[in-house]
């Protein structure tokens, strides 16, 4: 979790230093764009237009409480490796974005990928960790549900 948070903090700092107040940089035949953005909302800037007090309550206070509950659940669990890893990635990404919100009221985003008109929103390394964590958790759950009950079939 510390390495995920550390990588996100370093990349956001680099984005602020190298991309802020500069034009978008394009790489790999425009499939990767680096552009500086400060997101005051949530995923895809949802909630950015909410009054500041509501944004703080939803995105800082509530999110902080959810992250603490998830961390306690993870530490008390005996989950399989991939489920625990997915949860840890989700928490780490959430904590790093939460730090931005708690300190500055917005999250630094800088990555955009796509081909032609089909593009993602602008995101950051923490968002990648969150999405990867969700994917690992879901795949772990689906895998666990497909395994037959070892004690249910007798020959």
C-alpha positions as CSV (number, residue, x, y, z in Angstrom):
1,X,0.0,0.0,0.0
2,X,2.8,2.4,0.8
3,X,4.5,1.9,-2.6
4,X,1.2,2.6,-4.4
5,X,0.6,5.7,-2.4
6,X,4.2,6.8,-2.9
7,X,4.1,6.2,-6.7
8,X,0.9,8.2,-6.9
9,X,2.3,11.1,-4.8
10,X,5.5,11.2,-6.9
11,X,3.6,11.2,-10.2
12,X,1.1,13.9,-9.1
13,X,4.0,16.1,-8.0
14,X,5.8,15.5,-11.3
15,X,2.5,16.4,-13.1
16,X,2.1,19.6,-11.1
17,X,5.7,20.6,-11.8
18,X,6.0,19.6,-15.5
19,X,2.5,19.9,-16.9
20,X,0.6,22.7,-15.1
21,X,0.2,25.8,-17.2
22,X,1.5,24.0,-20.3
23,X,-0.2,22.5,-23.3
24,X,-1.2,18.9,-23.4
25,X,1.6,16.6,-24.4
26,X,0.8,13.7,-26.8
27,X,2.6,10.4,-27.1
28,X,2.3,7.1,-29.0
29,X,0.4,8.4,-31.9
30,X,-1.9,10.4,-29.6
31,X,-3.0,7.3,-27.7
32,X,-1.5,8.8,-24.5
33,X,-2.0,12.4,-23.5
34,X,-0.5,14.1,-20.5
35,X,-2.5,17.1,-19.3
36,X,-2.7,18.8,-15.9
37,X,-6.2,19.0,-14.3
38,X,-7.4,19.6,-10.8
39,X,-10.6,17.6,-10.1
40,X,-12.8,18.9,-7.3
41,X,-15.4,16.2,-8.0
42,X,-15.3,12.4,-7.9
43,X,-15.0,9.8,-10.7
44,X,-15.1,11.7,-14.0
45,X,-15.6,14.9,-12.1
46,X,-19.1,13.9,-10.8
47,X,-20.1,16.2,-8.1
48,X,-17.7,19.0,-9.0
49,X,-20.5,21.5,-9.2
50,X,-21.8,20.7,-5.7
51,X,-21.4,23.4,-3.0
52,X,-18.0,23.2,-1.3
53,X,-19.4,22.1,2.0
54,X,-21.3,19.2,0.4
55,X,-18.2,18.2,-1.7
56,X,-16.1,18.2,1.5
57,X,-18.7,16.1,3.3
58,X,-19.1,13.5,0.5
59,X,-15.5,13.3,-0.9
60,X,-13.4,13.9,2.2
61,X,-15.3,13.0,5.4
62,X,-17.5,10.2,4.1
63,X,-14.7,8.7,1.9
64,X,-12.2,8.9,4.8
65,X,-14.7,6.9,7.0
66,X,-15.2,4.3,4.3
67,X,-11.5,3.9,3.8
68,X,-11.0,3.4,7.5
69,X,-13.7,0.8,7.7
70,X,-12.2,-1.0,4.6
71,X,-8.8,-1.0,6.2
72,X,-10.0,-2.4,9.5
73,X,-12.0,-5.1,7.5
74,X,-8.8,-6.0,5.5
75,X,-6.6,-6.2,8.6
76,X,-9.1,-8.4,10.5
77,X,-9.9,-10.6,7.5
78,X,-8.4,-13.9,6.4
79,X,-9.2,-13.3,2.8
80,X,-7.5,-15.1,-0.1
81,X,-4.4,-13.4,-1.6
82,X,-6.1,-11.8,-4.6
83,X,-9.1,-10.5,-2.7
84,X,-6.8,-9.0,-0.1
85,X,-4.5,-7.5,-2.8
86,X,-7.5,-6.0,-4.6
87,X,-8.8,-4.4,-1.4
88,X,-5.3,-3.1,-0.5
89,X,-4.9,-1.5,-4.0
90,X,-8.4,0.0,-3.7
91,X,-7.6,1.4,-0.2
92,X,-4.2,2.7,-1.3
93,X,-5.5,4.6,-4.3
94,X,-8.4,5.9,-2.3
95,X,-6.1,7.1,0.5
96,X,-3.8,8.9,-1.9
97,X,-6.7,10.7,-3.6
98,X,-8.1,11.4,-0.2
99,X,-4.8,13.1,0.9
100,X,-5.2,15.5,-2.1
101,X,-8.8,16.3,-1.2
102,X,-8.0,16.8,2.5
103,X,-5.0,19.1,1.8
104,X,-6.0,21.0,-1.3
105,X,-9.7,20.3,-2.0
106,X,-9.0,18.7,-5.3
107,X,-7.2,15.8,-6.9
108,X,-4.5,16.1,-9.5
109,X,-5.2,14.2,-12.6
110,X,-3.0,14.0,-15.7
111,X,-3.4,10.9,-17.8
112,X,-5.7,10.4,-20.8
113,X,-5.7,7.4,-23.1
114,X,-7.6,6.5,-26.2
115,X,-7.8,6.2,-29.9
116,X,-9.3,8.9,-32.0
117,X,-12.5,10.2,-30.5
118,X,-12.7,7.2,-28.1
119,X,-10.9,8.5,-25.0
120,X,-11.0,8.1,-21.2
121,X,-11.5,10.9,-18.8
122,X,-8.4,12.4,-17.2
123,X,-7.1,10.2,-14.4
124,X,-4.1,9.5,-12.2
125,X,-2.1,6.6,-10.8
126,X,-4.3,6.2,-7.8
127,X,-7.3,5.8,-10.1
128,X,-5.5,3.0,-11.8
129,X,-4.9,1.3,-8.5
130,X,-8.5,1.7,-7.5
131,X,-9.8,0.2,-10.8
132,X,-7.2,-2.6,-10.7
133,X,-8.2,-3.3,-7.0
134,X,-11.9,-3.5,-8.0
135,X,-11.1,-5.9,-10.9
136,X,-8.9,-8.2,-8.7
137,X,-11.6,-8.2,-5.9
138,X,-14.4,-9.0,-8.4
139,X,-12.4,-11.7,-10.2
140,X,-11.5,-13.3,-6.9
141,X,-15.1,-13.4,-5.9
142,X,-16.2,-14.8,-9.2
143,X,-13.4,-17.5,-9.0
144,X,-14.4,-18.4,-5.5
145,X,-18.1,-18.8,-6.5
146,X,-17.2,-21.1,-9.4
147,X,-15.3,-23.7,-7.3
148,X,-17.6,-26.6,-6.5
149,X,-18.3,-27.4,-2.8
150,X,-15.6,-30.0,-1.9
151,X,-17.9,-31.7,0.6
152,X,-21.0,-31.6,-1.6
153,X,-20.2,-34.5,-4.0
154,X,-19.6,-38.0,-2.9
155,X,-18.8,-41.0,-5.1
